[in-house]
Amino acid sequence: MKKIFLLVTILPCLCKQTRESPLVFSCSDGVANFFSYAPLEIIKASTNQVRGAIDISSRTFFFAISVNTFQGFNSGLQQEHFNENYIESDEFPEATFKGKFIEEVDFSQGGSYEVRSKGILELHGVKRERIIKGMLTVKDNTLGVSAQFTVLLEDHNIKVPRVVYQKISPEIEVTLNAILKPNSE
Amino acid sequence: MRKFISGIAVILLHSMFLHAQIPFLKELDITREGGSLRINKIYQDQQHYIWIGTSAGLYRYDGYNFQKISGSDSTPNPAVTAIMCDKTGCLWIGYEDGAIMLLKHNLLSEYSPQEGTPKVAITDFASDSSGNIWFSTYGEGLYTIRNNHLYNFNIDDGLSDNSVYALTVCKSGEVWCGTDVGLSICSWENDKKIVERLSQAQGLPDNIVRTVQSGPTGVIWIGMQDKGVCYYDLITRRFAIPSNLQQWNYGMVTRICLLNPEEFWVGTEKSGIVDVELFGNMRVRECGRASGLGANRINDILQDAEGNIWMAANNILLFSTGEKLEFIHSVNDIPLNDIQAVLHRKNGELWLSTPEKLYNVILNSDGSRSITSMFEKERLGELSILCLYEDPSGNIWMGTFGKGVFYYEEKTGTLRNIREYEGLANDNVLSIAGKGRDVWFATLGGVSRCSISSDHSYSPLETFTQENGLKENYVYDVFIDSKNRVWFGTDGKGITKYDNGVFQNFCKDDGLKSDVIYSITEDSHGIIWFSTLDAGIYSFDGKSFRNYSLGEGLSDIGISSIKADDHGNLIIVNDFGIDVMETSTHKFLYYGAESGINRMDPNLNASNKDGDGSIWIGTKSGIIKVRMPPTLPDSKPFTVLNGVQIFLNDMDENQKPVFSYKQNHVSFDYAGLYFSSPEKVVYQYKLDGYNNDWIKTRDRFITFPNLPPGTYNFQVRSALNSQFRDASMVSFPFTIEPPFWKQIWFYLLVFIVAVSIVSFVVKIREKNLRRNEQRKKEQIEFQFETLKSQINPHFLFNSFNTLAALIDENQEVAIIYVDKLSDFYRSILTYKDVDMISLKEEWHLVTNYIYLLQHRHGESLRLVDEVGEKREDLMLPPLTLQMLVENAVKHNVVSKARPLTVRIFMKNEETIVIENNRQPKTQQVASTGFGLRSISDRFEILGGKRITIEQNADHYQIELTLIKNVLHESSYY
């Protein structure tokens, strides 16, 4: 009887142990903002349709943004310019960042980790290798990602006419926040 | 390069493994507290400062003091593991915990790019040909900064391994890194990372590459874990191990320091330093703890701009002026003291004479030395041998003091003595020289010559003295030059040349400053050099003499011998050290206490040049071997300004050098960086704008107290032995501003204020004068008017009528009436010149007046006195109240039916009111209005207020504000 009791109490634990912990986390509702602080105008826009996936076994990740989903421009005309003249979202609909974390992160331990990721940032059809610093938060079987970085328009061949130099910063600040959940097999 | 490799192959078999005769090492104490620091890195920046990266932060050394860079130990793990100065003069400091600090203009800041910094140790820095910074890490590969972005090279990019030990930049600009899995060569090609790998498959002897060093000859030197040192030829693209390093028993290589194209030092983990010569002897020498290194683990080696070598022997910082000097103080515990003559024989034997012994020191093949005392049986050593010469056949000639010359024929072992009676000029032989078959002897009684025949016998001696052409019989040195001319240094008659049977003498008459010549030599350009007793050295190019003394760079004039080496240098030996002069540039170097030379008191001409071109010098305590590198290192101190202080507080480096007049106590902390012999550095400074002369000093700190305001330029330069001609100089222009009260704007302000004050005063005075004038005028008018009204015939007529009636009625009253009348008129006269009178006086006057009036009007005129006390301190212009009462009577009906009541009362402390009921006469009396206006003006001028008049249908009221008697009359004048 005693043995059975022991078995009953241990069994669930064993089951939990044997159940494979998830290897891939993903999301499709991450939030990305960008800010352009130019002397004459501040432009802010954001999207909540950031898709992303992290494979913790290989420490690799992938994030993608449909650039035409950015909202919140100062005017409709500005949004139109953004999509048609600068980012050319018809031709280059996606901005992506894929790569690998430089630091080893113990995903089994809850907590926040500062990690640097090295990868390829593709924007406006131009690929640039970047190291981006961010925070990874492991909590309740989810992965929180937040990062802040700048994008130089020149790096991605985004040409700004001289006339609007005072209105568009050559350095765009980008923030990214996403909560990734384990993929259900 | 091929030639170089074949050269190695040829001499390969001759390499010897020796125990080192270690160069002088000096241990430098970094921490005064005596704590123990692990020394990881030694680096010299463009300003020549030595930077030392330790387990507890960064230190800077200027030859005098170690200064800890405050804040350099503020990271969680303060161990500095990498140091580099970039092209802009910014110092990059890498830490064991991955942090990077930047030091620029003495300001320390953290390097924190957007990309973040590594979490693992920074192992090395490099700056590529474009000036881009690279740094390697132990665990995250390699990073580089390019176009403001930080990029990473790691295994994913093709790097051999993420743990990189060391970096070097090759001639074509690629970055080489050593890892546990071989070499990686990294570069950019049009924004694309290029990584090439080299490992055992390509011929690398050992995959674990601990250190890499780009050499000047187009090779990369590689230090490995087990296989020692190899190199990669960038042209043939092949690896090779130098022939003399095929067998490596010294363990892991930590550092390779290329001293010159022929020699490098290898730092190892367990065997100290391994000194490798690539040409010549192909020597490989090990200097470990046993050789005085203090520790076997060498973390870093640096050769500075002066050619000095710095070593980090785990926790000991060692300094050496390099291999230029080698010391032999004793051999097999026999001290080599008071050496009188030195001879380095062609067979490698070193013959040394002391006052008691003649020694032969032999270098054994195992690196040890053995020593034998020569001619013990003959007791030759006791004869005090003063000079030694080996002729081309290998026979030894020995000159003694008092016992002539001994000739030793080594083949047969015969020893012969040549004395004065055999034709030798004198038995005291100071110098022997020879060339070919000729041998010359310099003695205290002239010079002698003989020639050696092929059977080693010598010809009869030929002697020259003062009798047959020699100027002076006391000859200190004899030297035969490349043109077979024989030179004699004499005591008191200058230098004598013997050329083809003709003596020619040069002495003071020919421009020499000293006639006592001690030592003669010839440089590789055929120029004769000689030293004098007290006038330094001279060069003679066949035509003229040129003198070099203290002013030209000699450190001391007590010169005992002078020898030319094979690299165009003169080795000049004095009592305290050795001067080395590069004859092509006349540049001087000095080696003294810092190099391990203590007062050595060498004997005259106790020096000899060996077949390698090294100079051996015999001293009071041992032998010094001098071997200069092919090119002389920097011989100039590098002047740096360590700091500027205001009232002994460090000035903020970012502050503009403009000080206030109070910050006029300025100090400068400077140094001439010259690590070879800091004690020989002297300084000259001047402060333009204060003192225009250069002031010479040995201090490294100067304070200018109480500098007057002005523009200054502090300049300081440093030099060795006062050679300030091309000295390196630093300057610090600054300004001390005058105090605000000496500045132009203040002068202007003061001027403006003064002008406005003066004009204000003038204006006030003018106004006062005008007012006084006005008052005077009014007073006169008033007096006139008053008199006019009072002597008004109507008033008099009325008064006299009243008086006539009174005389009838009551004579006594009439008398009183006349009294009052006269009293009234007297008052008018009394007060006509007075500005003010008191209320009491005025009241008296008014009551007289009323009395006069009442006698005429009787009950029809009533005066109601509600004033109370008639105060004496309240003042008013005289006759004011009288005139107001008169006005009331003048303008109103006064009759029994309509009596006129004049009521006078104090409204408050100072205000008096005269009120009467209003019953204007039907026929208005002509009025000028002068009376009231005049009263009002006078009240105002006298400082009071204007009078106020109130009237309605029934009443007429005048308010006077009386003047308190605080103003003295004189204040108006």
Boltz contact constraints between the chains, C-beta under 6 A:
constraints:
  - contact:
      token1: [A, 102]
      token2: [B, 140]
      max_distance: 6.0
  - contact:
      token1: [A, 103]
      token2: [B, 119]
      max_distance: 6.0
  - contact:
      token1: [A, 116]
      token2: [B, 116]
      max_distance: 6.0
  - contact:
      token1: [A, 118]
      token2: [B, 152]
      max_distance: 6.0
  - contact:
      token1: [A, 131]
      token2: [B, 115]
      max_distance: 6.0
  - contact:
      token1: [A, 131]
      token2: [B, 150]
      max_distance: 6.0
  - contact:
      token1: [A, 131]
      token2: [B, 152]
      max_distance: 6.0
  - contact:
      token1: [A, 133]
      token2: [B, 115]
      max_distance: 6.0
  - contact:
      token1: [A, 133]
      token2: [B, 116]
      max_distance: 6.0
